[in-house]
Each structure stands twice: as structure tokens, then as C-alpha cells.
Amino acid sequence: MKWVFFLAVAILLTSACTEKPIPTQLEKYCVSDSGLSKYWLALNTAEREGDIRYQYLGQDIRYVVTAMRVEGREVSGKADFESSTTGETRGTPIMFSYDATANTFTDGPTSASCQNTQAYQPG
């Protein structure tokens, strides 16, 4: 019975040690379940800075991260309106989180699945 306990502990320790840390340069393309919201994340987790490009119903807006927290495999924070290529002069701040384990991004109530297939292009 002791060997089962030790085996379980060894497996837990091994899996905890092999979990990759969150990258310093985090670049992701994320799309909401509806497909209407698209996000390009370019986050520097070491410097706690970056930007988020957001497209929704013809809008194309760039937000700059003004606050960021990194805890384990999750990054969260706030991003403020910076500019727009489609005429907007202001925007509601984004309160965001990115979960590296689930590879998901949330912007308030909107959840988006992320991938690396589209390059980030500053707007």
C-alpha cells in the first residue's frame, strides 16, 4: 500500500515540475465563441506591458496594457484605448485575463479560444 502512495506523490511532483512557465513574449490570436470578437495579444509578461488589438463588427481598435498581473499560468490586467484604424476616438477599457493552461482569453463576459496561427499586426 505504501508504494501506491509514493507512486502517486512521484507522479504529482513530476507533473508539477514539468509545467512550463508562462512565456516572456506572449503572442496569441483569439476568437470568441460567436466569431464576432477577435483579439491579437502581444504581451511582455516580464515587463508587465503590451497591447491588444481588438476587432468587432467592423471596428479595429488598439488597446495598451496599463496594468498586468502574472500569477502562475494566468495573466490578467487592464488595457486602455490607444488608437483606432476605423475612426473610433475612445473605447471602454478592457479588463482581461489569459489562462495559458486552457489557452483562453476573457474580456469581461466574452470568452475567446486562442491559437498561434495568425500573426499580430499592430494597427
C-alpha positions as CSV (number, residue, x, y, z in Angstrom):
1,M,0.0,0.0,0.0
2,K,2.9,2.4,0.7
3,W,4.2,2.0,-2.8
4,V,0.9,3.3,-4.2
5,F,1.2,6.4,-2.1
6,F,4.8,7.0,-3.1
7,L,3.9,6.4,-6.8
8,A,1.1,8.9,-6.5
9,V,3.3,11.5,-4.9
10,A,6.0,11.0,-7.5
11,I,3.5,11.5,-10.3
12,L,2.2,14.7,-8.8
13,L,5.8,16.0,-8.3
14,T,6.8,15.1,-11.8
15,S,3.8,16.8,-13.4
16,A,4.2,19.9,-11.2
17,C,7.9,20.2,-12.2
18,T,7.2,19.8,-15.9
19,E,4.6,22.6,-16.2
20,K,6.1,25.2,-18.5
21,P,6.2,28.8,-17.1
22,I,4.3,31.4,-19.0
23,P,6.4,32.8,-21.9
24,T,8.0,36.3,-21.5
25,Q,6.7,37.2,-25.0
26,L,3.1,36.1,-25.2
27,E,1.6,36.4,-28.7
28,K,-1.8,34.9,-29.3
29,Y,-4.7,35.2,-31.7
30,C,-8.1,34.6,-30.0
31,V,-11.6,34.4,-31.4
32,S,-14.9,34.4,-29.3
33,D,-17.3,31.5,-29.5
34,S,-19.6,33.7,-31.7
35,G,-16.7,34.5,-34.0
36,L,-17.6,38.2,-33.8
37,S,-14.8,39.3,-31.4
38,K,-11.2,38.8,-32.4
39,Y,-8.1,39.7,-30.3
40,W,-4.4,39.8,-31.0
41,L,-2.4,39.7,-27.8
42,A,1.2,41.0,-27.7
43,L,2.2,40.8,-24.0
44,N,5.6,41.1,-22.4
45,T,5.0,39.3,-19.1
46,A,8.4,40.2,-17.7
47,E,8.0,44.0,-18.2
48,R,4.2,43.8,-17.5
49,E,3.4,45.7,-20.7
50,G,1.9,45.1,-24.1
51,D,-1.0,45.8,-26.3
52,I,-4.2,44.1,-27.5
53,R,-5.7,44.6,-31.0
54,Y,-9.5,44.1,-30.9
55,Q,-11.8,43.7,-33.9
56,Y,-15.6,43.6,-33.6
57,L,-18.3,44.4,-36.2
58,G,-16.0,46.5,-38.4
59,Q,-14.2,48.2,-35.6
60,D,-10.4,47.8,-35.3
61,I,-9.0,49.2,-32.1
62,R,-5.7,49.0,-30.3
63,Y,-5.5,49.0,-26.5
64,V,-2.4,49.4,-24.4
65,V,-2.0,47.4,-21.3
66,T,-1.8,49.8,-18.3
67,A,-1.8,47.2,-15.5
68,M,-0.8,43.5,-15.6
69,R,-0.5,40.7,-13.1
70,V,1.1,37.3,-13.7
71,E,0.2,34.5,-11.3
72,G,1.3,31.0,-12.3
73,R,-0.1,30.3,-15.7
74,E,-2.5,33.2,-15.8
75,V,-2.1,36.8,-16.9
76,S,-4.7,39.4,-16.1
77,G,-5.0,43.2,-16.2
78,K,-6.4,46.3,-17.7
79,A,-5.9,47.8,-21.2
80,D,-6.9,51.3,-22.2
81,F,-7.9,52.7,-25.6
82,E,-4.9,53.8,-27.6
83,S,-6.0,54.2,-31.2
84,S,-8.3,53.0,-34.0
85,T,-7.9,52.4,-37.7
86,T,-11.7,52.7,-38.2
87,G,-12.4,56.1,-36.7
88,E,-13.2,55.5,-33.0
89,T,-11.8,58.2,-30.7
90,R,-12.4,56.3,-27.5
91,G,-13.2,52.9,-26.1
92,T,-14.2,51.2,-22.9
93,P,-11.2,49.8,-21.1
94,I,-10.7,46.0,-21.3
95,M,-10.4,44.1,-18.1
96,F,-8.8,40.9,-19.4
97,S,-7.3,37.6,-18.4
98,Y,-5.4,34.9,-20.3
99,D,-5.2,31.4,-19.0
100,A,-2.2,29.6,-20.5
101,T,-3.3,26.2,-19.3
102,A,-6.8,26.4,-21.0
103,N,-5.4,28.7,-23.8
104,T,-8.4,31.1,-23.3
105,F,-8.7,34.9,-23.2
106,T,-11.6,36.7,-21.4
107,D,-12.6,40.3,-21.9
108,G,-15.4,40.8,-19.3
109,P,-18.1,38.4,-20.1
110,T,-16.6,37.5,-23.5
111,S,-14.5,34.3,-23.7
112,A,-12.3,33.5,-26.6
113,S,-10.2,30.5,-27.6
114,C,-6.6,31.2,-28.6
115,Q,-4.2,29.9,-31.1
116,N,-1.0,31.0,-32.8
117,T,-2.0,30.8,-36.4
118,Q,-2.3,34.4,-37.3
119,A,0.5,36.9,-36.8
120,Y,-0.1,40.0,-34.7
121,Q,-0.1,43.2,-36.8
122,P,-0.1,46.5,-34.9
123,G,-3.0,48.7,-36.1
